[in-house]
Amino acid sequence: MKRKSIRRIFERIVQGIFTLSGSMTSIAILLIVVFLFKEGLGLFGSPEIEKGYALCVHASNTVERLHPKEVKLVFDSEIVNWKELGAGDNEIMLFRFDDIFSLYSEEELGGEDYPLLSHKLGEVIEQNPGIIAFLPKQYLPPENMPVKILSINNISPLDFFTGTEWMPTTTPAPQFGTLPLILGTLWVSIFAILIALPPGLGVAIYMSELAGEHIRKLLKPTIELLAGIPSVVYGFFGLVVLVPLIQNTLNLPVGETALAGSVILAIMALPTIITIAEDAMRNTPKAMREASLALGATHWQTIYKVIIPYAASGISAAVVLGIGRAIGETMAVMMVTGNAAVMPHSLFESVRTIPATIAAELGEAPSDGIHYQSLFLLGCVLFIITMIISVTAEMISKKRHQM
């Protein structure tokens, strides 16, 4: 009786430890997700223009607000006349805060603390009807001067998800268009699966149905070993071997392309696809195989008319998990895709993925700034994509077990 009581107490303690461990893990995951979205969604409460600054024009200017993309085009001198923005026919004069010190001496600005600085800035704007000035809010001209401050909205989700330019450090209006990054991630990952699926499915069929037991025992751990190779090693291989090969073979200006990233990710996804697909095919009931053969079907007919259809949900789960493996990859992709945040049009152009962007820019982003928040929001986007993939894989797996 004492032994049974001690055993029950021990079992309850172990059960309590496991329950506590599971609860703490769930809470930790929840806190990480909450922190991620809290930091990321803060971006939408930030102004479109650099924080603490304003855009000023002459009071006669009819423009009330400029879109961040228009501001960038203006300050890049790609828009040079106000009529292109729906105002009068005046040539645009760009003026940044530091330009005032080339126009006036320290004495003219009132001495060391520049007490006349705001007034002088107002004079400059008053004398130039076509001016657009990028000024700190603390030095804005007095209200009695003919100066208009353009209205500034907060960064919108529409601009974030549909914008085509990712330039988070440009001034005065950072560009947070994530569409090139999202498409680059999906572009590389989808083509990686298209490259990996035929050989992966072929190896899975060979190991499950054709290979002898000794060969299978040799091949399986070898293939699974691919999953243990660090991604940076794949990146070095791609950079040294694959990139020059693609560049020379296809006669491209550069070899760091979406194709190089897709091939590397295809190699990295192969162990996942092969292992899961092979397990799904080996779980086909023996009775179904024997019934097919008994009806006169050949071995190959049994494979593609019985085994593969039965294991279709498992193969689909392998593909989905392979996509998840590819989407979350960082280092190898960053090394071979060229890291160009541009809209992808073909496999032979450089692209940039979401994980590569976060890894490359997080160390340079000032803490709690909008660049920092934008990278967290990219993490939220990646989290949602991978969650959708995981849920899809789980649904496919449940369907497989119900069959």
Beta strands, then each sheet from edge to edge (+ up, - down):
strand 1: 53-58
strand 2: 93-96
strand 3: 131-136
strand 4: 147-149
strand 5: 166-167
strand 6: 175-176
sheet 1: 2+ 3+ 1- 4+
sheet 2: 5+ 6-
end
